[in-house]
Amino acid sequence: MDKSQLRYTIATSRAQLDDTEVQKHSQAICRQIISLKLNAKNILCYVAKGQEVNINHAIQFFLQPQNQQKNVLLPSIEGDQLVARQIWSFEDLETGPYHILQPKSTCALFSAEQIDLAFIPGIAFDKKGHRLGRGAGYYDRFLHFFHGKKIGIGYELQLLEKIPIESHDVPIDSLITEKTIYHFT
């Protein structure tokens, strides 16, 4: 199966999750994220679109005053690039390209090299740490310059034995699903 067929197949399966299942699985994943002993100051998260795993609860946790040592960053699409901007609350967001919430352009910009940890969504993941995104390459271009820990976020149904990869695809270090944490490196 090629990448576009795989995207369609997995996205269709994910779209069949009802809101209750998405909420239940997202809460389980957020509990795992929050339980990690994160030795990271600058953390790139994301805001879910559609039936993606919603990690807003973990973002809220990182934004709490007792976690002031953490800078919460979210991706922003600017031109053909993904950049990271800091938020202080969800009020710092606006609708960006592809109807995805992203930080306002007035939010502080961080380079990929400044980020310690990234939580990365995907359409599919495999058991060797490869990730299949939406196909536009934003994350792969960004991750090319990123040297921190890369943690994929997805449902168990998105984990496959093997997905097709290309030379520009950047693997993840770990994957958190509603059931467990997989480590690849």
C-alpha positions as CSV (number, residue, x, y, z in Angstrom):
1,M,0.0,0.0,0.0
2,D,1.4,3.4,-0.9
3,K,1.5,6.4,1.4
4,S,-1.7,8.1,0.0
5,Q,-3.7,4.8,0.2
6,L,-2.4,4.3,3.8
7,R,-3.3,7.8,4.8
8,Y,-6.9,7.3,3.5
9,T,-7.3,3.9,5.2
10,I,-6.0,5.0,8.6
11,A,-7.7,8.4,8.5
12,T,-11.0,6.6,7.7
13,S,-10.5,4.2,10.6
14,R,-9.7,7.1,12.9
15,A,-12.7,9.1,11.7
16,Q,-14.9,6.2,12.9
17,L,-14.0,6.8,16.5
18,D,-16.9,8.5,18.2
19,D,-16.4,11.6,20.4
20,T,-16.6,9.5,23.6
21,E,-13.8,7.2,22.4
22,V,-11.6,10.1,21.3
23,Q,-12.1,11.7,24.7
24,K,-11.4,8.5,26.6
25,H,-8.3,7.7,24.6
26,S,-7.1,11.3,24.7
27,Q,-7.4,11.4,28.5
28,A,-5.5,8.1,28.9
29,I,-2.7,9.5,26.7
30,C,-2.6,12.8,28.6
31,R,-2.3,10.9,31.8
32,Q,0.8,9.2,30.4
33,I,2.2,12.5,29.1
34,I,1.7,14.2,32.5
35,S,3.3,11.2,34.3
36,L,6.5,11.4,32.3
37,K,9.4,12.9,34.2
38,L,10.1,15.5,31.6
39,N,13.6,17.1,31.9
40,A,12.7,19.5,29.2
41,K,12.2,23.3,29.3
42,N,10.9,24.0,25.8
43,I,8.1,21.6,24.8
44,L,6.5,21.6,21.4
45,C,2.9,20.4,21.6
46,Y,0.0,20.6,19.0
47,V,-3.7,21.3,18.9
48,A,-5.7,18.4,17.6
49,K,-7.8,18.6,14.4
50,G,-10.8,16.4,13.9
51,Q,-10.3,13.0,15.5
52,E,-6.6,13.4,16.3
53,V,-5.6,12.7,19.9
54,N,-6.4,15.8,21.9
55,I,-3.6,16.7,24.2
56,N,-5.1,20.0,25.5
57,H,-5.3,18.6,29.0
58,A,-1.5,18.0,29.0
59,I,-0.9,21.5,27.5
60,Q,-3.1,23.0,30.3
61,F,-1.0,21.1,32.9
62,F,2.3,22.5,31.4
63,L,0.8,26.0,31.4
64,Q,0.0,25.9,35.2
65,P,2.0,28.3,37.4
66,Q,3.8,25.4,39.2
67,N,5.3,24.4,35.8
68,Q,6.7,27.8,35.0
69,Q,10.0,26.3,34.2
70,K,8.3,24.8,31.0
71,N,7.8,26.9,27.9
72,V,4.8,25.6,25.9
73,L,5.2,25.9,22.2
74,L,2.8,25.2,19.4
75,P,3.4,24.8,15.7
76,S,2.5,27.6,13.3
77,I,2.4,27.3,9.5
78,E,4.1,30.3,8.0
79,G,4.5,30.1,4.2
80,D,5.7,26.6,3.5
81,Q,7.4,26.2,6.9
82,L,6.3,25.0,10.3
83,V,7.7,27.2,13.1
84,A,7.2,27.0,16.8
85,R,5.8,29.9,18.9
86,Q,5.3,30.1,22.7
87,I,1.8,30.4,24.2
88,W,0.8,31.4,27.7
89,S,-2.9,30.3,27.3
90,F,-5.3,29.1,24.7
91,E,-6.3,32.7,24.2
92,D,-3.0,33.1,22.3
93,L,-4.4,31.0,19.4
94,E,-6.1,31.9,16.1
95,T,-7.2,29.8,13.1
96,G,-4.4,29.2,10.7
97,P,-4.0,27.4,7.4
98,Y,-5.9,24.1,7.1
99,H,-8.3,25.4,9.8
100,I,-5.9,24.4,12.5
101,L,-5.5,26.5,15.6
102,Q,-2.0,28.0,15.9
103,P,-0.3,30.7,17.9
104,K,-0.8,34.3,16.9
105,S,2.1,35.9,15.0
106,T,2.8,38.1,18.0
107,C,3.8,35.1,20.1
108,A,7.5,34.5,20.7
109,L,9.3,32.5,18.0
110,F,11.6,29.5,19.0
111,S,14.0,27.8,16.6
112,A,13.9,24.0,16.2
113,E,17.4,23.9,17.9
114,Q,15.9,25.6,21.0
115,I,13.3,22.9,21.6
116,D,14.0,20.0,23.9
117,L,11.0,17.8,23.3
118,A,8.3,17.6,20.7
119,F,4.9,15.8,20.8
120,I,4.1,15.0,17.2
121,P,0.8,13.9,15.7
122,G,0.6,11.6,12.7
123,I,-1.7,9.6,10.6
124,A,0.2,6.3,11.1
125,F,3.3,5.0,12.9
126,D,5.2,1.8,12.6
127,K,7.1,-0.4,15.1
128,K,10.5,1.0,14.0
129,G,9.5,4.6,14.8
130,H,8.6,5.8,11.4
131,R,5.8,8.3,11.1
132,L,3.3,9.0,8.3
133,G,2.0,12.6,8.4
134,R,-0.6,14.3,6.3
135,G,1.6,14.5,3.3
136,A,2.6,18.2,3.1
137,G,6.0,17.6,4.8
138,Y,5.8,20.4,7.3
139,Y,6.9,18.3,10.3
140,D,9.7,16.5,8.3
141,R,11.2,19.8,7.2
142,F,11.0,21.1,10.7
143,L,12.4,18.0,12.4
144,H,15.4,18.0,10.0
145,F,16.7,20.8,12.2
146,F,15.4,19.5,15.5
147,H,17.7,17.5,17.8
148,G,15.5,17.0,20.9
149,K,13.3,14.0,21.8
150,K,10.6,13.2,19.3
151,I,7.4,11.6,20.8
152,G,4.7,10.6,18.5
153,I,1.1,10.7,19.7
154,G,-1.5,8.4,18.3
155,Y,-4.1,5.7,18.9
156,E,-3.3,2.0,18.9
157,L,-5.2,1.7,15.7
158,Q,-2.6,3.9,14.0
159,L,0.3,1.7,14.9
160,L,1.2,-0.6,12.0
161,E,3.9,-3.2,11.5
162,K,5.6,-1.2,8.7
163,I,4.8,1.9,6.8
164,P,6.5,3.1,3.5
165,I,9.3,5.6,4.2
166,E,11.4,7.9,2.1
167,S,14.8,9.4,2.7
168,H,13.4,12.7,4.0
169,D,11.2,11.1,6.6
170,V,12.3,11.7,10.2
171,P,11.7,8.9,12.7
172,I,10.4,9.4,16.2
173,D,12.0,8.2,19.4
174,S,8.8,7.0,21.2
175,L,5.1,6.7,20.6
176,I,2.4,7.2,23.2
177,T,-0.9,5.5,22.6
178,E,-3.9,5.0,24.9
179,K,-2.4,1.6,25.9
180,T,1.3,2.1,26.4
181,I,4.5,3.9,25.5
182,Y,6.6,2.4,22.8
183,H,10.4,3.2,22.7
184,F,12.2,2.9,19.4
185,T,15.7,4.3,20.1
